Amino acid sequence: MVIYVKNLPNWERAARGVMGTLAVAFAVVNWGVSGVAVGAGVMGAVLALTGLVGFCPMCALVGRKLDKKA
């Protein structure tokens, strides 16, 4: 049973996965050096998770729907 409707196209899911992984890697490498690393880690985790699931709550709030014709 799915309680959400996917609202991200496949190309965007892949892009979010790649960008999220890179941001988490940056955070791991720079954790004690840069204060930006914490923000990058959180942002990367959220990006990777939304890419993996295919649902973005912020996109749903503004009414974005996946075009099923494409």
Number of C-alpha atoms within 10 A of each C-alpha: 3 5 5 12 12 17 22 22 16 11 10 14 21 16 14 23 21 15 17 24 18 17 22 24 16 17 23 14 11 16 16 11 9 11 11 13 20 18 14 21 22 15 17 24 20 17 22 24 18 21 24 13 13 19 20 20 13 9 12 15 8 8 9 14 14 12 9 7 4 5
